[in-house]
Each structure stands twice: as structure tokens, then as C-alpha cells.
Amino acid sequence: MGKSSYRYFSVTLAAGQVLPINVYARYITILSNSIATNPEISIGGDQFETIKAGLSIELPEGDMVQEIQLRNPSAGLMTLTFALSAGKIVDSSLSISGSINIIDMTAAATGSLNVEAAVGAAQAVALAANPSRKSFSIQANPANTGNIYVSYFTGVDATHYKYILQPGQVLNDDQWKGAVYVFGSAAGQNYCPQEETL
């Protein structure tokens, strides 16, 4: 086998059969196995070890296998497909069986479009805690003359906050399910909260 060579094998082994293969390779990959029992492999005369489909063996840089032996430890026939190469082998095939439930979270979400509210220099609750919340947003009115301070904990003011919304800015969050508090840098700072729920 040359430096960039690749060989693909498909073999059927009888119960207990050992199959020697003379090869010059650095990578060995078992691609598939027809039965649930895993085959066993011996590399370069070492003891037999179990290897299952999907696993690869990479020898250290500069080392090459010259012989492998595959053994079927089961009581029935075993068909294996495997690849040997001097270069790395990547199997990107994918097989999925069974049923998969896929939920379109966008279609499943519901919510409320809240009415614009005003906040001044006193804490207000923009959104109550909601364990069913998927996401929320708070939009500061572009005509505001000051800022809106936002916190996920009570006690928000101009020096204790998580976010500052300047006129026209919006806060989006798809993680927090607790209450959301706001505080205005001056009276009459308008904002519109909205949340989506599952």
C-alpha cells in the first residue's frame, strides 16, 4: 500500500473465524458490522481486543501496520466493512432510525403585545416572573429624553442596574424567566415590554 493509498474491505466471517490481512496502513476504521456482537482485532501480532463499528485506530506518527487479524467471537456469521489507509479516514455517514419529534418553537410560541408604559425615578415592574416565558423584549421609546435602567432584581436605580436603554434601544433575552424591573432617569420615560411563552 503506497503512502496515500486507501483500501476498502467487506468480509463475512464464520463463527470463531480469524482472518489475517496483510496491509501497510496507519489508520484502521470499522465502518459497519452486521450483528450486535463486536469483532476483535489484533494489530501486528498483539493480543485480540474488541472493536466496535464506528471506531478508528490511529497508529503513532511514523508507525505502519503490516498485518491485522480480525476475529468473529460470535456463534454466527458476521459481515464487516472496514477501511485501511496511510492517511486519516473520516466516515461522515449518518443513519437515524426510529421516530423523531420536531417542534417548531416559533409556531408553538404565544405571547402578549403589551401597552406602552411610563417609568420615572421610582422602580416599576416591567414584566412579572413567568416560568413559561420563552423570550422577552423591552423597547425604549425613541422620543424619550432620558434612559431606562433595567435589572432582573429589585432595587434598580441609576447606579444599580444590568442594562441601560437609551432612547430607541431594545433589550432581548431568551433565558430569563424571573421578574424584570425598570427605573427612569427622569419622569415619563416610555417603554414597551413584550414576552413570548411556550
C-alpha positions as CSV (number, residue, x, y, z in Angstrom):
1,M,0.0,0.0,0.0
2,G,1.5,3.3,-1.0
3,K,1.7,6.5,1.1
4,S,-1.7,7.9,0.1
5,S,-3.3,4.5,-0.6
6,Y,-6.7,3.5,0.7
7,R,-8.4,0.1,0.8
8,Y,-12.0,-0.8,1.5
9,F,-13.0,-4.3,2.5
10,S,-16.2,-6.1,3.0
11,V,-15.8,-9.6,4.5
12,T,-18.0,-12.3,6.0
13,L,-16.5,-14.3,8.9
14,A,-17.8,-17.6,10.1
15,A,-18.3,-18.2,13.8
16,G,-14.9,-18.1,15.5
17,Q,-13.1,-17.4,12.3
18,V,-9.8,-15.5,12.3
19,L,-9.0,-13.6,9.1
20,P,-5.4,-12.4,8.6
21,I,-4.9,-9.3,6.3
22,N,-1.5,-8.2,5.1
23,V,-1.6,-4.5,4.8
24,Y,0.6,-1.4,5.1
25,A,-1.5,1.3,6.9
26,R,-1.6,3.8,9.7
27,Y,-5.4,4.1,10.1
28,I,-7.9,1.3,10.6
29,T,-11.7,2.1,10.7
30,I,-14.5,-0.4,11.2
31,L,-17.4,1.1,9.2
32,S,-20.2,-1.4,9.8
33,N,-21.0,-4.7,11.4
34,S,-24.0,-6.9,10.5
35,I,-24.6,-8.2,14.0
36,A,-24.7,-6.9,17.6
37,T,-21.6,-8.8,18.7
38,N,-18.4,-6.7,18.2
39,P,-15.5,-8.2,16.3
40,E,-12.0,-8.5,17.8
41,I,-8.8,-7.2,16.2
42,S,-5.1,-8.0,16.6
43,I,-2.7,-5.5,15.2
44,G,0.8,-6.6,14.3
45,G,0.6,-9.8,16.3
46,D,-0.7,-8.2,19.6
47,Q,-3.5,-9.8,21.6
48,F,-7.0,-9.6,20.3
49,E,-9.1,-6.6,21.6
50,T,-12.8,-5.8,21.0
51,I,-13.5,-3.0,18.4
52,K,-17.0,-1.8,17.5
53,A,-18.3,-0.3,14.3
54,G,-17.6,3.4,14.1
55,L,-14.3,3.2,15.9
56,S,-10.9,4.0,14.3
57,I,-7.4,3.2,15.3
58,E,-4.6,5.6,14.5
59,L,-1.0,4.4,15.0
60,P,1.6,6.9,16.2
61,E,3.3,9.1,13.6
62,G,5.7,7.0,11.5
63,D,4.3,3.6,12.6
64,M,2.5,1.4,10.0
65,V,0.6,-1.8,10.4
66,Q,1.8,-4.6,8.3
67,E,-0.7,-7.2,9.4
68,I,-4.0,-7.2,11.2
69,Q,-6.2,-10.1,12.2
70,L,-10.0,-9.9,12.6
71,R,-11.8,-12.5,14.7
72,N,-15.5,-13.2,14.9
73,P,-16.2,-14.2,18.6
74,S,-19.9,-14.9,17.9
75,A,-21.7,-18.2,17.2
76,G,-23.0,-17.0,13.8
77,L,-21.9,-15.2,10.6
78,M,-20.5,-11.7,10.9
79,T,-20.2,-9.3,7.9
80,L,-17.8,-6.4,8.4
81,T,-16.9,-3.4,6.3
82,F,-13.7,-1.6,7.2
83,A,-11.1,0.7,5.6
84,L,-7.4,0.9,5.9
85,S,-5.3,3.8,4.9
86,A,-2.0,5.6,5.3
87,G,-4.0,8.8,5.7
88,K,-6.8,9.7,8.1
89,I,-10.2,8.1,7.4
90,V,-13.3,10.1,8.1
91,D,-16.8,8.5,8.0
92,S,-19.4,11.2,7.7
93,S,-22.3,8.9,7.0
94,L,-25.3,9.1,9.4
95,S,-28.1,6.7,10.0
96,I,-31.1,7.5,12.2
97,S,-33.8,5.1,12.9
98,G,-37.0,5.5,15.0
99,S,-39.2,8.5,15.3
100,I,-38.0,12.0,16.0
101,N,-40.3,14.7,17.3
102,I,-39.5,18.1,16.0
103,I,-41.3,21.0,17.5
104,D,-41.4,24.4,15.6
105,M,-40.9,26.6,18.6
106,T,-41.7,29.7,16.6
107,A,-45.1,28.3,15.7
108,A,-45.7,27.0,19.2
109,A,-44.9,30.3,20.9
110,T,-47.7,32.6,22.1
111,G,-47.4,35.9,23.8
112,S,-48.8,39.3,24.5
113,L,-48.2,42.7,22.9
114,N,-48.2,44.9,26.0
115,V,-49.3,48.5,26.0
116,E,-46.5,51.2,26.3
117,A,-45.9,52.2,29.9
118,A,-44.0,55.1,31.5
119,V,-41.4,55.0,34.3
120,G,-39.8,57.7,36.3
121,A,-37.4,57.9,39.1
122,A,-39.1,55.1,41.0
123,Q,-38.7,51.3,40.4
124,A,-41.5,49.6,38.4
125,V,-42.2,46.0,37.4
126,A,-42.0,45.8,33.6
127,L,-42.7,42.1,33.5
128,A,-43.8,39.7,36.3
129,A,-41.9,36.4,36.7
130,N,-43.2,33.8,34.3
131,P,-41.8,30.2,34.3
132,S,-43.4,29.6,30.8
133,R,-41.6,32.5,29.2
134,K,-39.7,31.7,26.0
135,S,-38.3,35.2,25.5
136,F,-39.0,38.8,26.1
137,S,-38.1,42.3,24.9
138,I,-38.3,45.8,26.2
139,Q,-38.2,48.7,23.7
140,A,-37.4,52.2,24.9
141,N,-39.4,54.8,23.0
142,P,-37.2,56.8,20.6
143,A,-38.8,60.0,21.8
144,N,-37.5,59.6,25.3
145,T,-35.4,62.3,26.8
146,G,-33.6,60.1,29.3
147,N,-32.5,56.5,29.9
148,I,-34.3,53.4,31.3
149,Y,-32.3,51.3,33.7
150,V,-33.2,47.6,33.7
151,S,-32.5,44.9,36.3
152,Y,-33.5,41.3,36.9
153,F,-33.5,42.0,40.7
154,T,-35.4,44.5,42.8
155,G,-33.6,47.7,43.8
156,V,-32.9,49.0,40.3
157,D,-31.9,52.7,40.1
158,A,-29.3,54.9,38.2
159,T,-26.4,53.2,40.0
160,H,-27.8,49.6,40.3
161,Y,-28.8,48.0,37.0
162,K,-28.0,45.3,34.5
163,Y,-28.7,47.2,31.3
164,I,-29.2,50.9,30.2
165,L,-31.7,51.5,27.4
166,Q,-31.1,54.8,25.6
167,P,-33.9,56.2,23.5
168,G,-34.9,53.8,20.8
169,Q,-32.8,50.9,22.1
170,V,-34.2,47.4,22.7
171,L,-33.3,44.6,25.1
172,N,-33.9,41.0,24.0
173,D,-33.5,38.0,26.3
174,D,-34.4,34.3,25.7
175,Q,-33.2,33.0,29.0
176,W,-34.5,35.0,32.0
177,K,-37.9,33.8,33.4
178,G,-37.9,36.0,36.5
179,A,-39.4,39.5,37.1
180,V,-37.9,42.4,35.2
181,Y,-37.6,45.8,36.9
182,V,-37.2,49.3,35.3
183,F,-36.2,52.8,36.5
184,G,-36.2,56.0,34.6
185,S,-33.5,58.7,34.7
186,A,-36.4,61.2,34.6
187,A,-40.1,61.2,34.7
188,G,-42.1,60.0,31.7
189,Q,-39.6,57.6,30.1
190,N,-41.8,55.3,27.9
191,Y,-41.1,51.7,27.1
192,C,-43.0,48.7,25.7
193,P,-42.4,45.2,27.2
194,Q,-43.4,42.1,25.3
195,E,-42.9,38.4,26.1
196,E,-43.5,35.1,24.3
197,T,-44.5,32.0,26.2
198,L,-44.5,28.3,25.4
